[in-house]
Amino acid sequence: MPGEHPVEAREQGEVSVGIPARSEIRPGQRVRIVEKQNQRGGAVTEGIVARILTRSATHPHGIKVMLEDGRVGRVKSVVTNDD
């Protein structure tokens, strides 16, 4: 997608470029996630955050959230008005 950076491997558990930190995600916010069953293909699902499930501030594969419709996945990007 335009404006997104490729996921890169980092040392010492640093977050990859373009993956939002927990502090950037709020319930009620529109995000794009990858569900567990879609990890290999990378199919992205868009929805509204109901709950943040990851307790740590960052995660190399994205913060895990539950969407309002019950789907669970890791946040790959936050949807902005520009998207």
DSSP file (Angstrom, degrees, kcal/mol; ACC not computed):
  #  RESIDUE AA STRUCTURE BP1 BP2  ACC     N-H-->O    O-->H-N    N-H-->O    O-->H-N    TCO  KAPPA ALPHA  PHI   PSI    X-CA   Y-CA   Z-CA
    1    1 A M    >         0   0    0      0, 0.0     3,-1.7     0, 0.0     0, 0.0   0.000 360.0 360.0 360.0 145.0    0.0    0.0    0.0
    2    2 A P  T 3   +     0   0    0      0, 0.0     3,-0.1     0, 0.0     0, 0.0  -0.303 360.0  18.2 -61.3 141.3    1.3    3.5   -0.7
    3    3 A G  T 3  S+     0   0    0      1,-0.3     2,-0.3     0, 0.0     0, 0.0   0.333  97.2 115.6  83.2  -8.1    3.0    5.2    2.2
    4    4 A E    <   -     0   0    0     -3,-1.7    -1,-0.3    73,-0.0    14,-0.1  -0.714  59.1-134.9 -96.1 148.6    3.6    2.0    4.1
    5    5 A H        -     0   0    0     -2,-0.3     3,-0.1    -3,-0.1    11,-0.0  -0.736  27.4-103.2 -98.2 147.2    7.1    0.7    4.9
    6    6 A P        -     0   0    0      0, 0.0     2,-0.3     0, 0.0    11,-0.2  -0.344  41.0-101.7 -66.3 150.5    8.0   -2.9    4.4
    7    7 A V        -     0   0    0      9,-0.1     2,-0.3    11,-0.1    11,-0.1  -0.582  44.9-167.4 -73.0 131.0    8.3   -5.0    7.6
    8    8 A E        -     0   0    0     -2,-0.3     2,-0.3     9,-0.1    -3,-0.0  -0.910  23.9-114.6-121.9 148.1   11.9   -5.4    8.5
    9    9 A A        -     0   0    0     -2,-0.3     2,-0.3     7,-0.1     6,-0.1  -0.645  39.3-168.6 -76.5 136.4   13.6   -7.7   11.0
   10   10 A R    >   -     0   0    0     -2,-0.3     3,-0.5     4,-0.3     2,-0.2  -0.852  19.6-108.6-125.2 161.4   15.2   -5.8   13.8
   11   11 A E  G >  S+     0   0    0     -2,-0.3     3,-1.6     1,-0.2     0, 0.0  -0.534  92.0  14.5 -86.2 156.4   17.6   -6.6   16.6
   12   12 A Q  G 3  S-     0   0    0      1,-0.3    -1,-0.2    -2,-0.2     0, 0.0   0.769 127.6 -63.2  53.7  36.2   16.7   -6.8   20.3
   13   13 A G  G <  S+     0   0    0     -3,-0.5    -1,-0.3     1,-0.2    -2,-0.1   0.666  83.1 163.7  71.9  17.3   12.9   -6.9   19.8
   14   14 A E    <   -     0   0    0     -3,-1.6    -4,-0.3     1,-0.1     2,-0.2  -0.334  43.4-104.0 -66.1 153.0   12.6   -3.5   18.2
   15   15 A V        -     0   0    0      1,-0.1    -1,-0.1    -6,-0.1     3,-0.1  -0.555  36.0-111.6 -79.4 142.3    9.4   -2.8   16.3
   16   16 A S    >   -     0   0    0     44,-0.4     3,-1.7    -2,-0.2    -9,-0.1  -0.347  42.6 -87.3 -70.5 153.0    9.5   -2.9   12.5
   17   17 A V  T 3  S+     0   0    0      1,-0.2    -1,-0.1   -11,-0.2    -9,-0.1  -0.371 113.6  20.4 -60.6 134.0    9.0    0.3   10.6
   18   18 A G  T 3  S+     0   0    0      1,-0.2    -1,-0.2    -3,-0.1   -11,-0.1   0.241  90.3 116.8  92.4 -14.2    5.3    1.0   10.0
   19   19 A I    <   -     0   0    0     -3,-1.7    -1,-0.2    58,-0.1    57,-0.1  -0.798  66.9-125.6 -89.1 119.0    3.9   -1.3   12.7
   20   20 A P        -     0   0    0      0, 0.0    43,-0.5     0, 0.0     2,-0.1  -0.334  17.7-127.5 -67.6 144.4    2.0    0.9   15.2
   21   21 A A    >   -     0   0    0     37,-0.1     3,-1.7    41,-0.1     4,-0.3  -0.399  30.3-102.2 -79.9 164.8    2.9    0.7   19.0
   22   22 A R  G >  S+     0   0    0     35,-2.9     3,-1.7     1,-0.3    36,-0.1   0.854 121.3  62.0 -56.6 -37.2    0.3    0.1   21.6
   23   23 A S  G 3  S+     0   0    0     34,-0.4    -1,-0.3     1,-0.3    35,-0.1   0.667  99.9  55.4 -65.9 -16.0    0.3    3.8   22.5
   24   24 A E  G <  S+     0   0    0     -3,-1.7     2,-0.4     2,-0.0    -1,-0.3   0.448  96.9  77.7 -94.0  -1.8   -0.9    4.6   19.0
   25   25 A I    <   +     0   0    0     -3,-1.7    27,-0.1    -4,-0.3     6,-0.0  -0.921  55.5 175.4-116.9 133.4   -4.0    2.3   19.1
   26   26 A R    >   -     0   0    0     -2,-0.4     3,-1.9    25,-0.0    23,-0.3  -0.975  39.4 -97.2-133.8 146.4   -7.2    3.1   20.9
   27   27 A P  T 3  S+     0   0    0      0, 0.0    23,-0.2     0, 0.0     3,-0.1  -0.379 113.1  33.3 -57.3 141.1  -10.6    1.4   21.2
   28   28 A G  T 3  S+     0   0    0     21,-3.1     2,-0.3     1,-0.3    22,-0.1   0.303  92.5 123.6  92.7  -8.2  -13.0    2.9   18.7
   29   29 A Q    <   -     0   0    0     -3,-1.9    20,-2.6    20,-0.1     2,-0.4  -0.624  64.8-120.5 -89.1 144.1  -10.2    3.5   16.2
   30   30 A R  E     +A   48   0A   0     49,-0.3    49,-2.2    -2,-0.3     2,-0.3  -0.721  43.9 165.6 -84.6 129.1  -10.3    2.1   12.6
   31   31 A V  E     -AB  47  78A   0     16,-2.9    16,-2.2    -2,-0.4     2,-0.5  -0.868  37.1-122.1-136.7 167.6   -7.3   -0.2   11.9
   32   32 A R  E     -AB  46  77A   0     45,-3.0    44,-3.0    -2,-0.3    45,-1.4  -0.976  36.3-178.8-113.1 128.0   -6.1   -2.8    9.5
   33   33 A I  E     -AB  45  75A   0     12,-3.3    12,-3.0    -2,-0.5     2,-0.5  -0.817  26.9-137.5-122.5 161.7   -5.2   -6.2   10.9
   34   34 A V  E     - B   0  74A   0     40,-1.8    40,-2.1    -2,-0.3    10,-0.1  -0.990  26.9-141.0-115.9 120.6   -3.9   -9.6    9.8
   35   35 A E  E >   - B   0  73A   0     -2,-0.5     3,-1.8     8,-0.5     4,-0.3  -0.421  24.8-107.1 -77.3 156.7   -5.8  -12.5   11.3
   36   36 A K  G >  S+     0   0    0     36,-0.5     3,-1.5     1,-0.3     4,-0.3   0.882 119.6  51.7 -50.4 -47.7   -3.9  -15.6   12.4
   37   37 A Q  G 3  S+     0   0    0      1,-0.3    -1,-0.3     2,-0.1     4,-0.2   0.644 111.6  49.0 -69.6 -12.4   -5.2  -17.8    9.5
   38   38 A N  G <>>S+     0   0    0     -3,-1.8     4,-2.8     1,-0.1     5,-0.7   0.271  77.7 105.1-107.3   9.6   -4.1  -15.1    7.0
   39   39 A Q  T <45S+     0   0    0     -3,-1.5    -1,-0.1    -4,-0.3    -2,-0.1   0.897  81.1  47.0 -60.2 -43.1   -0.6  -14.6    8.3
   40   40 A R  T  45S+     0   0    0     -4,-0.3    -1,-0.2     1,-0.2    -2,-0.1   0.926 121.5  35.7 -66.8 -44.1    1.1  -16.4    5.4
   41   41 A G  T  45S-     0   0    0     -4,-0.2    -2,-0.2     2,-0.1    -1,-0.2   0.731  99.8-135.9 -81.7 -23.6   -0.9  -14.7    2.7
   42   42 A G  T  <5 +     0   0    0     -4,-2.8    -3,-0.2     1,-0.2     2,-0.1   0.689  34.5 175.0  77.4  19.0   -1.0  -11.4    4.5
   43   43 A A      < -     0   0    0     -5,-0.7    -8,-0.5    -8,-0.1     2,-0.4  -0.401  21.6-141.3 -61.9 130.1   -4.7  -10.7    3.8
   44   44 A V        -     0   0    0    -10,-0.1     2,-0.4    -2,-0.1   -10,-0.2  -0.768  13.6-162.6-101.3 138.6   -5.7   -7.5    5.6
   45   45 A T  E     -A   33   0A   0    -12,-3.0   -12,-3.3    -2,-0.4     2,-0.4  -0.958   9.3-147.6-117.9 136.8   -9.0   -6.9    7.4
   46   46 A E  E     +A   32   0A   0     -2,-0.4     2,-0.3   -14,-0.2   -14,-0.2  -0.849  35.4 126.4-105.8 141.7  -10.2   -3.5    8.3
   47   47 A G  E     -A   31   0A   0    -16,-2.2   -16,-2.9    -2,-0.4     2,-0.4  -0.976  55.7 -76.9-172.5-177.8  -12.4   -2.8   11.4
   48   48 A I  E     -A   30   0A   0     -2,-0.3    20,-2.4   -18,-0.2     2,-0.3  -0.842  46.5-116.2-101.6 131.3  -12.9   -0.9   14.6
   49   49 A V  E     +C   67   0A   0    -20,-2.6   -21,-3.1    -2,-0.4    18,-0.3  -0.481  35.0 170.2 -68.8 126.7  -10.9   -1.8   17.7
   50   50 A A  E     +     0   0A   0     16,-3.2     2,-0.3     1,-0.4    17,-0.2   0.783  69.9   3.9 -97.6 -45.3  -13.0   -3.1   20.6
   51   51 A R  E     -C   66   0A   0     15,-1.9    15,-2.7   -25,-0.1     2,-0.6  -0.994  61.3-132.9-143.6 146.8  -10.2   -4.3   22.9
   52   52 A I  E     -C   65   0A   0     -2,-0.3    13,-0.2    13,-0.2    12,-0.0  -0.906  23.2-178.9 -97.7 123.0   -6.4   -4.2   22.9
   53   53 A L        +     0   0    0     11,-2.6     2,-0.3    -2,-0.6    12,-0.2   0.766  54.5  85.3 -96.9 -29.2   -5.2   -7.7   23.8
   54   54 A T        -     0   0    0     10,-1.6     9,-0.1     1,-0.1     5,-0.0  -0.605  56.3-165.8 -77.2 130.2   -1.4   -7.3   23.8
   55   55 A R        +     0   0    0     -2,-0.3    -1,-0.1     3,-0.0     8,-0.0   0.788  61.4  86.0 -86.0 -29.3   -0.1   -6.0   27.2
   56   56 A S  S    S-     0   0    0      1,-0.1   -34,-0.1     2,-0.1    -2,-0.0  -0.293  84.8-119.5 -73.6 159.3    3.4   -5.0   26.0
   57   57 A A  S    S+     0   0    0    -36,-0.1   -35,-2.9   -35,-0.1   -34,-0.4   0.808  93.0  13.2 -67.8 -31.2    4.1   -1.6   24.5
   58   58 A T        -     0   0    0    -37,-0.2   -37,-0.1   -36,-0.1    -2,-0.1  -0.929  57.0-168.3-141.0 163.4    5.3   -3.1   21.3
   59   59 A H    >   -     0   0    0     -2,-0.3     3,-1.5   -43,-0.1   -43,-0.2  -0.941  28.1-130.5-151.9 134.9    5.4   -6.4   19.4
   60   60 A P  T 3  S+     0   0    0      0, 0.0   -44,-0.4     0, 0.0     3,-0.1   0.749 110.2  40.4 -61.3 -23.6    7.5   -7.2   16.3
   61   61 A H  T 3  S-     0   0    0      1,-0.3     2,-0.1   -46,-0.1    13,-0.1   0.406 127.2 -83.6-103.9   1.1    4.4   -8.6   14.4
   62   62 A G    <   -     0   0    0     -3,-1.5    -1,-0.3   -43,-0.1     2,-0.3  -0.149  50.8 -66.5 112.6 152.2    1.9   -5.9   15.6
   63   63 A I        -     0   0    0    -43,-0.5    12,-2.7    12,-0.3     2,-0.4  -0.560  52.7-123.8 -73.6 131.9   -0.3   -5.3   18.6
   64   64 A K  E     + D   0  74A   0     -2,-0.3   -11,-2.6    10,-0.2   -10,-1.6  -0.641  38.9 171.4 -82.2 131.5   -3.0   -7.9   18.9
   65   65 A V  E     -CD  52  73A   0      8,-2.8     8,-2.0    -2,-0.4     2,-0.5  -0.910  31.9-130.9-134.1 161.2   -6.6   -6.5   19.1
   66   66 A M  E     -CD  51  72A   0    -15,-2.7   -16,-3.2    -2,-0.3   -15,-1.9  -0.969  27.3-140.9-109.9 130.3  -10.2   -7.7   19.0
   67   67 A L  E >   -C   49   0A   0      4,-3.2     3,-2.3    -2,-0.5   -18,-0.2  -0.420  28.7-102.1 -84.1 165.8  -12.4   -5.8   16.5
   68   68 A E  T 3  S+     0   0    0    -20,-2.4   -19,-0.1     1,-0.3    -1,-0.1   0.779 123.2  56.0 -58.3 -28.0  -16.0   -4.9   17.3
   69   69 A D  T 3  S-     0   0    0    -21,-0.2    -1,-0.3     2,-0.1   -22,-0.0   0.393 122.9-104.5 -87.7   4.9  -17.2   -7.8   15.2
   70   70 A G  S <  S+     0   0    0     -3,-2.3    -2,-0.1     1,-0.3     2,-0.1   0.271  74.6 137.7  95.7 -11.1  -15.1  -10.3   17.3
   71   71 A R        -     0   0    0     -5,-0.1    -4,-3.2     1,-0.0     2,-0.4  -0.423  39.1-151.7 -69.5 145.8  -12.3  -10.9   14.8
   72   72 A V  E     + D   0  66A   0     -6,-0.2   -36,-0.5    -2,-0.1     2,-0.3  -0.953  30.8 127.3-122.1 138.0   -8.8  -11.0   16.4
   73   73 A G  E     -BD  35  65A   0     -8,-2.0    -8,-2.8    -2,-0.4     2,-0.4  -0.976  55.1 -78.9-170.5 179.9   -5.5  -10.1   14.7
   74   74 A R  E     -BD  34  64A   0    -40,-2.1   -40,-1.8    -2,-0.3     2,-0.3  -0.817  46.2-115.5-100.0 133.0   -2.4   -8.0   14.7
   75   75 A V  E     +B   33   0A   0    -12,-2.7   -12,-0.3    -2,-0.4   -42,-0.3  -0.485  34.3 171.9 -71.2 124.8   -2.5   -4.4   13.8
   76   76 A K  E     -     0   0A   0    -44,-3.0     2,-0.3     1,-0.4   -43,-0.2   0.677  68.5  -3.6-101.8 -27.5   -0.5   -3.6   10.6
   77   77 A S  E     -B   32   0A   0    -45,-1.4   -45,-3.0   -58,-0.1     2,-0.5  -0.981  61.1-123.1-161.7 155.6   -1.7    0.0   10.3
   78   78 A V  E     -B   31   0A   0     -2,-0.3     2,-0.4   -47,-0.2   -47,-0.3  -0.871  34.7-124.0 -98.8 133.0   -4.0    2.6   11.7
   79   79 A V        -     0   0    0    -49,-2.2   -49,-0.3    -2,-0.5     2,-0.2  -0.659  32.4-173.0 -82.2 127.6   -6.5    4.0    9.2
   80   80 A T    >   -     0   0    0     -2,-0.4     3,-1.2     1,-0.0   -49,-0.0  -0.622  42.2 -99.8-110.6 173.3   -6.3    7.8    8.9
   81   81 A N  T 3  S+     0   0    0      1,-0.2    -2,-0.0    -2,-0.2    -1,-0.0   0.743 122.6  61.3 -63.8 -22.3   -8.5   10.3    7.1
   82   82 A D  T 3         0   0    0      1,-0.2    -1,-0.2     0, 0.0    -3,-0.0   0.709 360.0 360.0 -76.3 -20.7   -5.8   10.3    4.3
   83   83 A D    <         0   0    0     -3,-1.2    -1,-0.2     0, 0.0    -2,-0.2   0.477 360.0 360.0 -75.4 360.0   -6.3    6.6    3.6
